Amino acid sequence: MTPILPPFPHSRLRRLRRTPALRDLAQENRLSVKDLIWPIFITDVAGADVEVPSMPGVFRHTLEGAVRAAEGAARLGIPAICLFPYTDPAVKTEGCEEAWNPENITNRVIRAIKAAVPEIAIMTDIALDPYNANGHDGLVRDGEIINDETVECLVRMAIAQADAGADILGPSDMMDGRIGAMRAALEASGHRDVTILSYAAKYASGFYGPFRDAVGASGALKGDKKTYQMNPANADEAIRLVARDLAEGADMVMVKPGMPYLDICRRVKDQFGVPTYAYQVSGEYAMAMAAVQNGWLDHDQIMMESLMSFRRAGCDGVLTYFAPKAAKLLANL
């Protein structure tokens, strides 16, 4: 697009910014409650349903609390929630067997929410780190994260979540070949309508620290995740990964983290034109809240400005811990 502008004073670009009505008419992007997915933390560990210290205003929920949260989200018009479990360390193993237990906390919460709030979409996380004694997203053997055996575990996890009633599966592990394996297994098991929102471009980022506290993975993690999550310096690689996951059967794709990678969001949307999402991760939220609590920034203004940045970058929606507060502000509640 090449703008055609007459010379000043015939062209005065401030004219369209003069009043609220003119600014509304000229606004290029809109933010709606329908663009929000709310990530919530769930637990069945006694005493763990407390505020996450590094994420002010974010709590872990019991099964009953998760149902109440889903009911509240539905009343606000939020279309989807995403579940992340804080697992009892006693059930974490090197084989991660709890990940596909039909009675683990995630699968029980899925069933409970579907019974109480059937209209809300439930997204899940597919990665082994909440169940792994080593804290990694995949199985660990002699210090190496094993790809193919991990994919087999992830498929079992995906089927268990689909059986429980999940609407959207979110593979966040970054193993090679997992989307194709999951899609084939879902088709074979009668879950042909279950959606896959692939974390296709997930970076080995320093912005995940508070999240790992929230799910209890920080202390267990041995080493780092750089052999399977992406190098923050790479952009073309993200495009190759997105193309691969779409070719294997992903319905939607995710970029994670969010604001530091808006350039990737824009490239993905422009190149593929598929439903594209970003995750405004725990570190982004924690930084914003720290500045707000110190009186340096205005909470509502930066919340809405940050969420609009995702829409401007081409995202169809965003996972954000701000979802309930943003929904209330959008509805003038």
C-alpha positions in Angstrom: 0.0 0.0 0.0 1.3 3.4 -1.0 -0.5 6.3 0.8 -1.3 9.3 -1.4 -1.1 12.5 0.7 -1.5 16.1 -0.6 1.0 18.5 0.8 0.4 20.4 4.0 -1.9 22.2 4.8 -4.3 20.3 2.5 -3.3 17.2 4.4 -3.6 17.6 8.2 -3.5 14.1 9.7 -4.5 15.4 13.1 -8.0 16.0 11.7 -8.9 12.4 12.3 -7.7 12.5 15.8 -9.6 15.7 16.8 -12.6 14.1 18.7 -13.5 10.7 20.2 -16.0 10.1 17.5 -13.5 10.7 14.7 -10.9 8.6 16.5 -13.4 5.7 16.7 -14.3 6.0 13.0 -10.6 5.9 12.0 -9.6 3.1 14.4 -7.9 0.3 12.5 -8.1 -2.5 15.1 -10.6 -3.6 17.7 -10.2 -5.6 20.8 -13.1 -7.7 22.0 -13.8 -10.1 24.9 -14.1 -12.7 22.2 -10.3 -12.3 21.5 -9.4 -13.5 25.0 -8.4 -16.9 26.4 -7.9 -17.1 30.1 -5.1 -19.3 31.5 -5.9 -20.7 34.9 -3.8 -22.8 37.3 -5.4 -25.8 38.9 -4.4 -28.1 41.7 -5.5 -30.9 44.1 -2.6 -30.4 46.4 -3.8 -29.4 49.9 -2.9 -25.8 50.7 -1.6 -25.0 47.2 -4.7 -23.1 46.1 -3.1 -19.7 46.9 -2.0 -16.7 45.1 1.2 -17.2 43.0 3.8 -15.0 44.7 5.4 -13.8 41.5 2.0 -13.2 39.7 0.0 -10.8 41.8 -3.8 -11.4 41.5 -3.3 -14.9 39.9 -4.4 -17.9 42.0 -4.2 -21.7 41.8 -7.7 -23.1 41.9 -9.1 -26.4 43.3 -11.5 -28.3 41.2 -14.4 -26.4 42.7 -12.6 -23.1 42.3 -11.9 -23.9 38.6 -15.6 -24.5 38.0 -16.4 -21.2 39.6 -13.7 -19.5 37.5 -15.2 -21.0 34.3 -18.7 -19.9 35.3 -17.4 -16.3 35.9 -15.5 -16.3 32.6 -18.7 -17.4 30.8 -20.7 -14.6 32.4 -18.1 -12.2 31.1 -18.3 -13.6 27.6 -14.7 -15.0 27.6 -15.0 -17.8 25.1 -12.2 -20.1 26.3 -10.1 -21.0 29.3 -6.8 -22.9 29.3 -5.9 -25.3 32.2 -2.4 -25.7 33.7 -1.9 -28.1 36.5 0.2 -27.8 39.7 0.9 -31.4 40.4 1.8 -33.1 43.7 5.5 -33.8 43.6 4.8 -37.3 45.0 3.2 -38.3 41.6 6.0 -36.9 39.5 8.1 -39.6 37.9 10.8 -39.9 35.2 8.2 -41.8 33.1 5.5 -39.1 33.6 2.7 -41.7 33.8 0.4 -39.2 35.6 0.2 -37.2 32.4 -2.3 -39.6 30.8 -4.0 -40.7 34.0 -7.8 -40.3 33.3 -8.2 -39.2 36.9 -5.4 -36.6 37.1 -6.4 -33.1 38.1 -6.6 -31.7 34.6 -8.9 -34.4 33.3 -11.2 -34.2 36.4 -11.4 -30.4 36.0 -12.3 -30.8 32.3 -15.2 -33.1 33.1 -16.4 -30.9 36.0 -16.3 -27.7 33.9 -18.0 -29.4 30.9 -20.8 -30.5 33.2 -21.3 -27.1 34.8 -20.5 -24.7 31.9 -20.8 -26.7 28.6 -20.7 -23.6 26.5 -17.2 -22.5 27.4 -14.3 -24.0 25.3 -11.7 -25.8 27.3 -8.1 -25.6 26.1 -5.4 -27.8 27.7 -1.7 -28.0 27.8 0.2 -30.9 26.4 3.7 -31.2 27.7 5.3 -33.5 30.3 6.8 -30.9 32.6 4.0 -30.8 35.2 4.5 -34.5 35.7 8.2 -34.9 35.1 10.6 -35.5 38.0 13.2 -33.8 35.8 11.0 -30.7 35.1 11.4 -31.1 31.3 8.7 -31.1 28.6 10.0 -34.5 27.4 11.4 -37.7 28.7 15.1 -37.5 29.8 17.6 -40.2 29.2 21.3 -39.8 30.1 20.8 -36.0 30.2 19.1 -35.9 26.7 15.5 -35.0 26.1 14.3 -38.0 23.9 12.0 -37.0 21.1 10.2 -40.0 19.6 9.4 -41.7 22.9 8.2 -38.4 24.3 5.8 -38.1 21.3 4.3 -41.4 22.2 3.6 -40.1 25.7 2.2 -36.9 24.4 -0.2 -38.8 22.2 -1.5 -40.8 25.2 -1.9 -37.5 27.1 -3.8 -35.9 24.2 -6.2 -38.9 23.9 -6.9 -38.8 27.7 -7.7 -35.1 27.5 -9.9 -35.5 24.5 -11.7 -38.4 26.2 -12.3 -36.1 29.2 -14.0 -33.5 26.9 -11.3 -31.0 26.0 -12.2 -28.8 23.0 -8.7 -27.5 22.2 -5.4 -29.3 22.7 -2.4 -27.1 23.1 0.9 -29.0 22.5 3.5 -26.8 24.0 6.4 -29.3 24.1 8.2 -28.4 20.8 9.0 -32.1 20.0 9.4 -32.9 16.3 6.5 -34.8 14.8 4.0 -34.5 17.7 1.3 -32.7 15.7 1.0 -35.4 13.0 1.1 -38.2 15.6 -1.7 -36.5 17.7 -3.8 -35.8 14.7 -3.6 -39.4 13.5 -4.4 -40.7 17.0 -7.4 -38.4 17.4 -8.8 -39.5 14.1 -8.4 -43.1 14.9 -10.0 -42.8 18.3 -13.1 -40.9 17.1 -12.0 -37.5 18.2 -11.9 -36.0 14.7 -13.5 -32.7 15.8 -11.0 -31.9 18.6 -9.0 -28.8 17.7 -5.2 -28.6 17.9 -3.8 -25.1 18.7 -0.1 -25.8 18.3 2.6 -23.8 20.2 4.4 -23.9 16.9 6.9 -21.1 17.6 7.8 -21.4 21.3 11.1 -19.7 22.3 13.6 -20.7 25.0 12.7 -17.5 26.9 13.6 -15.9 30.2 10.0 -14.7 30.5 8.7 -18.1 31.8 10.0 -18.0 35.4 6.7 -17.1 37.2 4.8 -19.7 35.3 7.2 -22.4 36.4 6.7 -21.2 40.0 2.9 -21.5 39.4 3.0 -25.1 38.2 5.8 -26.2 40.6 8.3 -27.0 37.8 11.1 -24.6 38.8 12.7 -26.6 41.5 12.6 -29.8 39.5 14.1 -28.5 36.2 17.5 -29.8 35.5 19.4 -27.8 33.0 17.5 -25.7 30.4 15.2 -26.3 27.4 17.3 -24.9 24.6 17.6 -28.2 22.7 13.9 -28.2 22.0 12.6 -24.6 22.4 13.6 -22.0 19.9 16.6 -19.7 19.9 15.3 -16.1 20.5 17.5 -14.8 17.7 15.7 -16.9 15.0 12.7 -15.7 12.9 12.9 -17.8 9.7 13.0 -20.9 11.8 9.6 -20.0 13.3 8.1 -19.8 9.8 9.4 -23.3 9.0 8.0 -24.7 12.3 4.6 -23.1 11.7 4.5 -24.5 8.1 5.4 -28.0 9.4 2.8 -28.0 12.1 0.1 -26.8 9.7 1.1 -29.5 7.3 0.8 -32.1 10.0 -2.8 -31.1 11.0 -2.7 -28.1 13.4 -5.9 -26.0 13.1 -4.4 -23.0 14.8 -0.9 -21.8 15.8 0.6 -20.1 18.7 3.6 -17.8 19.2 5.1 -17.7 22.7 6.1 -15.4 24.4 3.9 -12.6 23.2 5.0 -9.0 23.1 8.8 -9.6 22.6 7.8 -11.7 19.5 5.2 -9.6 17.8 7.3 -9.5 14.6 6.8 -13.3 14.5 3.1 -13.0 15.0 2.9 -10.6 12.0 5.0 -12.8 9.8 2.9 -15.9 10.6 -0.4 -14.2 9.9 0.8 -12.5 6.7 2.4 -15.7 5.3 -0.2 -18.4 6.3 -3.5 -16.5 7.0 -4.5 -19.1 9.6 -5.9 -18.5 13.1 -2.9 -17.1 14.9 -2.6 -16.6 18.7 0.0 -15.4 21.1 0.6 -16.0 24.8 1.1 -13.0 27.0 3.3 -15.1 29.3 3.8 -14.9 33.1 6.9 -12.8 32.9 5.2 -10.2 30.8 2.3 -10.1 33.3 4.7 -10.0 36.3 6.7 -7.1 34.9 3.5 -5.1 34.2 2.1 -5.8 37.7 5.3 -4.9 39.4 5.4 -1.5 37.7 1.7 -1.0 38.5 2.2 -1.9 42.2 5.1 0.6 42.3 2.9 3.3 40.9 5.0 3.7 37.8 2.3 2.6 35.3 -1.5 2.8 35.1 -2.9 -0.8 35.2 -5.9 -0.4 32.9 -4.1 1.7 30.3 -1.1 -0.6 29.9 -3.3 -3.7 30.1 -5.5 -2.6 27.2 -2.6 -1.1 25.2 -0.6 -4.4 25.5 -3.6 -6.5 24.4 -4.2 -4.2 21.5 -0.6 -4.7 20.4 -1.4 -8.4 19.7 -4.4 -7.5 17.5 -2.3 -4.9 15.6 0.3 -7.6 15.0 -2.3 -9.8 13.3 -3.3 -12.1 16.2 -6.8 -13.5 16.2 -6.6 -13.8 20.0 -4.4 -13.9 23.0 -3.9 -16.0 26.1 -3.6 -13.5 28.9 -3.9 -13.5 32.7 -5.5 -10.1 32.3 -8.6 -11.7 30.6 -11.2 -11.2 33.4 -10.1 -7.6 34.1 -9.9 -6.8 30.4 -13.4 -8.3 29.9 -14.9 -6.2 32.6 -13.3 -3.1 31.3 -14.6 -3.9 27.7 -18.1 -4.3 29.1 -17.8 -1.2 31.3 -18.4 -3.3 34.4 
